[in-house]
Amino acid sequence: MMLLAVASMLVQSCGKDNLKYPSSKITGRFTYQGKPLGLQFSNPDIIATAGTTTAAMLWQQKTGVQTQYAVGEVSVYAKHDGTFAGEFFDGDYAARTQGGKVPFEDFSNKAFTVKGDTNFGNVEVVPYWWMDNLVTTYTGGVFTATFNLTKPSTNTARTLQYVAIFLSPNNTPDIQSATQGASRTFNAGTNAGGIVVPVAASAGGAVTVKIDLNTLTAGEKQFLRAFGNSSTIWASIGVKTTSVTDNLYSDAVQLQLP
């Protein structure tokens, strides 16, 4: 009798566990005027403790079969190049941003329809700040970046907070990975020592930021050498908007420690 009861429980348990998994693959890319957004490198798909990384979108199914999945919102993360991917049940979804998390204007009730493998192509957004004509140089251990900063967003509350240089021992240089590397932050309105950053409430302008790697602390050099490939490191530029969690990032540039 006891063996039969246990067997019955196991059968029921297996029946509950064998739930249908979503099989429709979605892909897309966040862009501005057709150009990909540079988002955070170390998203939680790569580093589970990336505290400042947030879901690019939250999806809530409105119609369709999702009885075995979840009734709440589903997080969709994006890679550095703005691309996103995931597996979903077929149906109609309403997507939103989390509010003050991503470096582009928040949206809600953005409609997406999933039917089989679905490529949404370019998902156009409006960034708070945008980097154009980025030029980097590296001479004598001094890394310099110049670019033009513009403000596509009309949100007056989203002012410029700072421009930063992030150095990482791997090819994902951002605010997270720089905790095992180094970073330098230049606040809005800085104009000294060859550093030029527009004032917070401006519409942008010419930017010059630089870091002399010869002046890195012993601890910073130790981290960069210990976790990297000998003296090979990576740098990126981040633009931080006031009251927004994530930076807008440039592509990574490979450097050699002096």
C-alpha positions as semicolon CSV with decimal commas, in nm:
position;residue;x (nm);y (nm);z (nm)
1;M;0,000;0,000;0,000
2;M;0,277;0,243;0,092
3;L;0,473;0,161;-0,225
4;L;0,165;0,225;-0,438
5;A;0,106;0,559;-0,264
6;V;0,465;0,668;-0,321
7;A;0,449;0,563;-0,686
8;S;0,129;0,761;-0,731
9;M;0,290;1,072;-0,582
10;L;0,591;1,037;-0,812
11;V;0,370;1,009;-1,118
12;Q;0,175;1,320;-1,015
13;S;0,499;1,508;-0,944
14;C;0,641;1,421;-1,284
15;G;0,320;1,535;-1,447
16;K;0,342;1,873;-1,277
17;D;0,709;1,919;-1,367
18;N;0,674;1,837;-1,735
19;L;0,550;2,180;-1,835
20;K;0,570;2,320;-2,182
21;Y;0,867;2,553;-2,229
22;P;0,837;2,862;-2,450
23;S;0,989;2,780;-2,788
24;S;0,948;3,093;-3,001
25;K;1,275;3,286;-3,024
26;I;1,271;3,666;-3,033
27;T;1,554;3,894;-3,144
28;G;1,595;4,267;-3,195
29;R;1,821;4,564;-3,137
30;F;1,784;4,901;-2,964
31;T;1,887;5,177;-3,202
32;Y;1,883;5,553;-3,243
33;Q;1,847;5,670;-3,603
34;G;1,947;5,321;-3,709
35;K;2,266;5,318;-3,499
36;P;2,299;5,064;-3,215
37;L;2,298;5,186;-2,856
38;G;2,605;5,108;-2,648
39;L;2,461;4,951;-2,334
40;Q;2,630;4,790;-2,037
41;F;2,871;4,508;-2,124
42;S;2,836;4,295;-1,808
43;N;2,463;4,222;-1,805
44;P;2,332;3,958;-1,559
45;D;2,348;3,691;-1,831
46;I;2,727;3,722;-1,793
47;I;2,781;3,844;-1,435
48;A;2,503;3,750;-1,197
49;T;2,599;4,017;-0,944
50;A;2,604;4,310;-1,186
51;G;2,425;4,535;-0,943
52;T;2,384;4,836;-1,167
53;T;2,268;4,641;-1,471
54;T;1,895;4,645;-1,529
55;A;1,655;4,476;-1,764
56;A;1,619;4,675;-2,083
57;M;1,249;4,584;-2,099
58;L;0,981;4,410;-1,898
59;W;0,730;4,213;-2,107
60;Q;0,377;4,129;-1,998
61;Q;0,171;3,892;-2,212
62;K;-0,174;4,030;-2,297
63;T;-0,315;3,755;-2,519
64;G;-0,201;3,405;-2,605
65;V;-0,126;3,086;-2,419
66;Q;0,102;3,132;-2,122
67;T;-0,072;2,915;-1,866
68;Q;0,241;2,724;-1,776
69;Y;0,487;3,012;-1,770
70;A;0,430;3,310;-1,544
71;V;0,159;3,567;-1,495
72;G;0,405;3,845;-1,418
73;E;0,644;4,046;-1,633
74;V;0,940;3,882;-1,804
75;S;1,278;4,059;-1,802
76;V;1,458;4,109;-2,134
77;Y;1,825;4,205;-2,115
78;A;2,031;4,362;-2,391
79;K;2,396;4,318;-2,483
80;H;2,646;4,598;-2,526
81;D;2,563;4,631;-2,896
82;G;2,196;4,688;-2,816
83;T;2,082;4,343;-2,929
84;F;1,839;4,138;-2,724
85;A;1,709;3,783;-2,749
86;G;1,488;3,542;-2,560
87;E;1,235;3,261;-2,580
88;F;0,866;3,336;-2,537
89;F;0,524;3,183;-2,582
90;D;0,335;3,305;-2,885
91;G;0,103;3,595;-2,814
92;D;0,069;3,972;-2,785
93;Y;0,286;4,152;-2,531
94;A;0,308;4,501;-2,381
95;A;0,664;4,606;-2,293
96;R;0,791;4,884;-2,069
97;T;1,114;5,012;-1,922
98;Q;1,169;5,016;-1,546
99;G;1,178;5,392;-1,505
100;G;1,504;5,578;-1,460
101;K;1,716;5,271;-1,531
102;V;1,815;5,270;-1,900
103;P;2,004;5,554;-2,079
104;F;1,713;5,631;-2,310
105;E;1,364;5,772;-2,266
106;D;1,131;5,542;-2,078
107;F;0,836;5,389;-2,259
108;S;0,533;5,183;-2,163
109;N;0,279;4,969;-2,349
110;K;0,509;4,918;-2,646
111;A;0,338;4,642;-2,845
112;F;0,516;4,325;-2,957
113;T;0,356;4,021;-3,119
114;V;0,538;3,689;-3,100
115;K;0,447;3,419;-3,352
116;G;0,715;3,160;-3,404
117;D;1,072;3,283;-3,432
118;T;1,033;3,662;-3,455
119;N;1,293;3,925;-3,542
120;F;1,177;4,272;-3,441
121;G;1,469;4,438;-3,619
122;N;1,557;4,789;-3,499
123;V;1,361;4,909;-3,198
124;E;1,407;5,285;-3,213
125;V;1,447;5,470;-2,881
126;V;1,549;5,824;-2,783
127;P;1,872;5,835;-2,580
128;Y;1,917;6,107;-2,321
129;W;2,271;6,166;-2,453
130;W;2,451;6,055;-2,766
131;M;2,819;6,027;-2,860
132;D;2,927;6,111;-3,215
133;N;3,266;6,119;-3,390
134;L;3,455;5,941;-3,113
135;V;3,832;5,947;-3,163
136;T;4,075;5,783;-2,920
137;T;4,453;5,811;-2,898
138;Y;4,706;5,634;-2,679
139;T;5,054;5,784;-2,657
140;G;5,312;5,748;-2,383
141;G;5,063;5,574;-2,159
142;V;4,805;5,854;-2,189
143;F;4,463;5,748;-2,320
144;T;4,259;6,037;-2,463
145;A;3,905;6,035;-2,601
146;T;3,738;6,319;-2,788
147;F;3,382;6,322;-2,920
148;N;3,077;6,537;-2,972
149;L;2,800;6,501;-2,716
150;T;2,441;6,581;-2,812
151;K;2,110;6,553;-2,630
152;P;1,837;6,395;-2,847
153;S;1,595;6,384;-2,551
154;T;1,379;6,685;-2,465
155;N;1,349;6,574;-2,102
156;T;1,494;6,872;-1,912
157;A;1,526;6,672;-1,590
158;R;1,773;6,431;-1,751
159;T;2,083;6,648;-1,732
160;L;2,442;6,537;-1,779
161;Q;2,599;6,398;-1,463
162;Y;2,945;6,289;-1,576
163;V;3,164;6,136;-1,845
164;A;3,387;5,849;-1,735
165;I;3,670;5,628;-1,858
166;F;3,645;5,265;-1,751
167;L;3,946;5,031;-1,760
168;S;3,900;4,656;-1,737
169;P;4,126;4,352;-1,749
170;N;3,880;4,191;-1,993
171;N;3,695;4,312;-2,301
172;T;3,387;4,425;-2,107
173;P;3,496;4,764;-1,968
174;D;3,205;4,918;-1,778
175;I;3,112;5,041;-1,431
176;Q;3,083;4,683;-1,307
177;S;3,402;4,529;-1,445
178;A;3,603;4,838;-1,350
179;T;3,567;4,732;-0,987
180;Q;3,845;4,485;-1,080
181;G;4,025;4,749;-1,285
182;A;4,010;5,127;-1,271
183;S;3,792;5,422;-1,365
184;R;3,808;5,800;-1,373
185;T;3,500;6,022;-1,356
186;F;3,478;6,377;-1,491
187;N;3,177;6,569;-1,368
188;A;2,965;6,788;-1,591
189;G;3,114;7,136;-1,622
190;T;3,478;7,023;-1,579
191;N;3,714;7,246;-1,777
192;A;4,069;7,211;-1,650
193;G;4,390;7,023;-1,724
194;G;4,286;6,944;-2,079
195;I;3,955;6,790;-1,964
196;V;3,643;6,946;-2,119
197;V;3,293;6,829;-2,029
198;P;2,977;7,036;-2,103
199;V;2,777;7,174;-1,812
200;A;2,493;6,963;-1,675
201;A;2,198;7,155;-1,820
202;S;2,353;7,211;-2,162
203;A;2,253;7,053;-2,492
204;G;2,599;6,898;-2,520
205;G;2,916;7,004;-2,699
206;A;3,276;6,899;-2,753
207;V;3,418;6,654;-2,495
208;T;3,779;6,567;-2,414
209;V;3,865;6,321;-2,137
210;K;4,191;6,143;-2,067
211;I;4,375;5,924;-1,820
212;D;4,749;5,875;-1,770
213;L;4,793;5,505;-1,706
214;N;5,139;5,574;-1,565
215;T;4,965;5,732;-1,264
216;L;4,741;5,438;-1,182
217;T;4,772;5,324;-0,823
218;A;4,966;5,008;-0,739
219;G;4,638;4,838;-0,648
220;E;4,476;4,931;-0,978
221;K;4,775;4,801;-1,175
222;Q;4,776;4,482;-0,971
223;F;4,409;4,415;-1,047
224;L;4,452;4,492;-1,416
225;R;4,755;4,263;-1,447
226;A;4,626;3,984;-1,223
227;F;4,288;3,942;-1,391
228;G;4,394;4,038;-1,743
229;N;4,621;3,886;-2,005
230;S;4,959;4,017;-1,887
231;S;4,945;4,389;-1,978
232;T;4,653;4,383;-2,222
233;I;4,353;4,580;-2,095
234;W;4,040;4,744;-2,237
235;A;3,891;5,092;-2,211
236;S;3,548;5,241;-2,281
237;I;3,378;5,577;-2,238
238;G;3,061;5,608;-2,034
239;V;2,812;5,895;-2,030
240;K;2,596;5,915;-1,717
241;T;2,260;6,092;-1,705
242;T;2,138;6,242;-1,377
243;S;1,890;6,014;-1,195
244;V;1,941;5,731;-1,446
245;T;2,107;5,406;-1,338
246;D;2,296;5,289;-1,647
247;N;2,556;5,468;-1,859
248;L;2,562;5,499;-2,236
249;Y;2,885;5,327;-2,348
250;S;3,128;5,347;-2,636
251;D;3,281;5,039;-2,794
252;A;3,582;4,890;-2,618
253;V;3,936;4,994;-2,712
254;Q;4,232;4,762;-2,650
255;L;4,535;4,909;-2,469
256;Q;4,864;4,793;-2,321
257;L;4,965;4,887;-1,968
258;P;5,282;5,098;-1,969
